[in-house]
Amino acid sequence: MTQNRSYYSKRYKPNCKKKKAGYLVLKAIKKNIFVHHSYYNCVFCDVEAQLYHHINYNLPLLLMPMCIKCHRKLHTDLKKRGIYL
């Protein structure tokens, strides 16, 4: 059981910043501090945005509105360069 616990803590602990950043964005949208992504267009292809991309999880409200296709492409390109967020 100890091995499983350490495996999960190593695997999921880095996602704490991601979860907190997502929570802060939802909270900001509910308080009308931030606008829902559907009001924006994708920064790359100018199609209606379907999600926000966090540029830096230490700055959780620094976001880019993106469509899913461009978001996938961005992460694929970052992985190829050895940069993964």
RAVEN-V230788 format. One record per residue. N is the residue number from 0. D_LAST is the distance of its C-alpha to the last C-alpha in Angstrom with 1 decimal. Layout:
# RAVEN-V230788
n={N:N}
d_last={D_LAST:D_LAST}
This chain:
# RAVEN-V230788
n={0:1:2:3:4:5:6:7:8:9:10:11:12:13:14:15:16:17:18:19:20:21:22:23:24:25:26:27:28:29:30:31:32:33:34:35:36:37:38:39:40:41:42:43:44:45:46:47:48:49:50:51:52:53:54:55:56:57:58:59:60:61:62:63:64:65:66:67:68:69:70:71:72:73:74:75:76:77:78:79:80:81:82:83:84}
d_last={29.7:28.2:26.2:24.7:23.9:22.1:20.2:19.0:18.3:16.1:14.3:14.0:14.0:10.3:10.2:12.8:10.8:9.5:13.2:14.6:12.8:14.0:17.3:17.8:17.3:19.9:22.1:22.1:23.0:25.8:27.2:27.2:25.1:22.6:23.5:22.3:20.1:23.2:25.0:22.7:22.2:19.2:18.4:18.6:21.5:23.3:23.5:23.4:19.9:18.9:15.8:13.7:10.2:8.7:8.3:8.0:8.6:11.5:13.0:12.9:15.4:13.8:13.3:13.9:16.3:15.7:17.6:16.2:17.2:15.3:12.1:12.4:13.4:10.6:8.0:11.0:11.5:8.1:8.8:12.3:11.7:9.9:6.7:3.8:0.0}
